[in-house]
Amino acid sequence: MQLLVGTRLSSFQLAQMLGIQERLVEEHLSHIVKTVGRDTNRRFLSEPSTCRQCAFEFKDRSRLTKPSRCPRCRSESITPPRFGIEPTTTR
């Protein structure tokens, strides 16, 4: 969780930093989402995947994994989603 604070990283980048498989990182991310969701001082951020060909943005996707292809143009050139944790601002 510490690696995600104040930054945006993909599951591949996290896997490289931690020296574990990407699928294992994706499993841990679902637990991190629940943990951060219970904390009122932090929030989990998810930057959606985007098609590199037509710029379609996967805004409504709930899965934390990278989509296999674009529903609009069928391209397989998709940017991975990126994740982060930031403190909530209280006023």
SEVEX-866675 format. One line per 10 residues: number of its first residue (from 1); for each residue x, y, z of N, C-alpha, C. Coordinates in pm, whole numbers. Layout:
N
NUM> X,Y,Z,X,Y,Z,X,Y,Z  ...;
***
This chain:
91
1> 82,-119,0,0,0,0,87,126,0  200,119,65,288,235,73,335,281,-65  354,188,-158,400,224,-292,297,306,-369  170,293,-332,63,361,-405,33,501,-354  83,535,-237,52,665,-176,121,777,-255  39,870,-305,90,988,-374,139,965,-515  106,854,-576,153,826,-712,48,744,-786  71,717,-914,-15,631,-994,74,526,-1060  48,399,-1031,126,290,-1086,35,183,-1143  81,116,-1249,7,3,-1305,42,-123,-1225;
11> -38,-227,-1243,-11,-352,-1173,122,-412,-1220  159,-389,-1346,287,-437,-1397,403,-366,-1326  391,-235,-1311,496,-159,-1242,509,-203,-1097  397,-226,-1031,400,-273,-893,465,-411,-884  432,-499,-978,489,-633,-979,641,-627,-995  687,-539,-1082,831,-524,-1102,900,-473,-977  838,-377,-909,896,-319,-788,900,-420,-673  797,-504,-666,786,-599,-556,849,-734,-587  876,-760,-714,936,-887,-753,838,-1004,-745  709,-976,-772,609,-1082,-773,533,-1078,-905;
21> 447,-1178,-927,372,-1185,-1052,262,-1078,-1055  232,-1033,-1175,131,-928,-1193,-7,-973,-1144  -43,-1097,-1169,-173,-1149,-1123,-185,-1144,-971  -75,-1169,-903,-75,-1163,-757,-97,-1019,-710  -38,-924,-779,-59,-782,-747,-207,-747,-765  -268,-794,-873,-409,-765,-900,-499,-822,-792  -464,-939,-737,-540,-996,-626,-528,-908,-503  -408,-861,-474,-385,-776,-358,-456,-641,-373  -465,-591,-494,-531,-462,-517,-677,-464,-473  -745,-576,-496,-886,-583,-454,-898,-572,-302;
31> -803,-627,-228,-803,-615,-82,-768,-472,-39  -677,-410,-113,-639,-272,-82,-758,-178,-102  -836,-202,-207,-955,-120,-233,-1049,-126,-113  -1071,-245,-59,-1161,-261,57,-1103,-193,180  -974,-208,204,-910,-150,321,-914,2,317  -878,58,204,-878,204,190,-1021,259,193  -1116,181,143,-1256,223,144,-1311,243,284  -1257,171,381,-1301,184,520,-1233,300,593  -1129,355,534,-1051,462,597,-1101,597,544  -1149,681,632,-1203,810,590,-1094,912,558;
41> -970,882,593,-859,975,569,-789,952,435  -822,843,367,-758,812,238,-863,766,139  -827,777,10,-915,721,-93,-831,653,-200  -887,548,-257,-821,471,-362,-858,534,-495  -758,556,-580,-781,615,-712,-751,512,-820  -833,511,-919,-813,422,-1033,-821,504,-1161  -710,512,-1232,-706,582,-1361,-738,478,-1467  -848,494,-1541,-893,389,-1633,-799,364,-1752  -812,244,-1806,-739,208,-1929,-794,290,-2045  -709,308,-2148,-747,383,-2267,-696,311,-2390;
51> -776,312,-2495,-734,254,-2623,-635,350,-2688  -522,298,-2731,-421,382,-2795,-460,420,-2939  -552,346,-2998,-592,371,-3137,-702,477,-3149  -809,459,-3071,-925,550,-3087,-951,635,-2963  -870,620,-2859,-880,698,-2735,-1004,666,-2652  -1065,549,-2676,-1178,507,-2593,-1130,488,-2450  -1205,542,-2354,-1167,533,-2213,-1262,436,-2142  -1205,340,-2071,-1282,238,-2001,-1326,290,-1864  -1408,394,-1861,-1449,460,-1736,-1534,372,-1647  -1625,296,-1703,-1722,220,-1625,-1674,80,-1587;
61> -1552,48,-1616,-1499,-85,-1588,-1471,-99,-1438  -1522,-206,-1378,-1502,-226,-1235,-1385,-320,-1206  -1344,-398,-1304,-1231,-488,-1284,-1101,-409,-1276  -1006,-462,-1201,-878,-395,-1184,-774,-440,-1287  -811,-532,-1374,-720,-583,-1475,-730,-502,-1604  -631,-518,-1689,-630,-449,-1819,-726,-520,-1915  -811,-446,-1987,-900,-507,-2086,-819,-568,-2201  -875,-668,-2265,-802,-734,-2373,-812,-659,-2506  -929,-599,-2532,-944,-522,-2656,-1050,-415,-2642  -1042,-320,-2732,-1133,-205,-2732,-1269,-246,-2790;
71> -1379,-211,-2723,-1511,-244,-2778,-1548,-160,-2900  -1484,-45,-2917,-1516,43,-3028,-1441,3,-3155  -1309,-8,-3148,-1230,-34,-3270,-1167,-173,-3273  -1183,-250,-3165,-1132,-388,-3153,-979,-395,-3145  -913,-284,-3124,-768,-283,-3110,-728,-349,-2979  -612,-411,-2978,-559,-473,-2857,-451,-386,-2793  -432,-268,-2846,-333,-174,-2792,-401,-87,-2686  -397,-135,-2563,-468,-71,-2453,-367,-34,-2344  -380,87,-2289,-295,124,-2176,-349,55,-2051  -262,14,-1962,-310,-51,-1839,-368,52,-1743;
81> -461,9,-1658,-511,102,-1557,-400,133,-1456  -407,250,-1397,-307,288,-1297,-380,320,-1166  -314,291,-1056,-377,300,-926,-294,386,-832  -362,445,-736,-293,527,-636,-379,545,-512  -319,598,-410,-390,630,-286,-352,773,-251  -454,851,-217,-426,990,-176,-508,1022,-51  -458,1114,28,-535,1155,147,-658,1235,105  -764,1219,181,-884,1298,154,-868,1434,219  -927,1533,157,-920,1668,213,-1045,1691,297  -1023,1729,419,-1135,1757,507,-1140,1906,537;
91> -1259,1959,535,-1274,2103,558,-1368,2127,673;
***
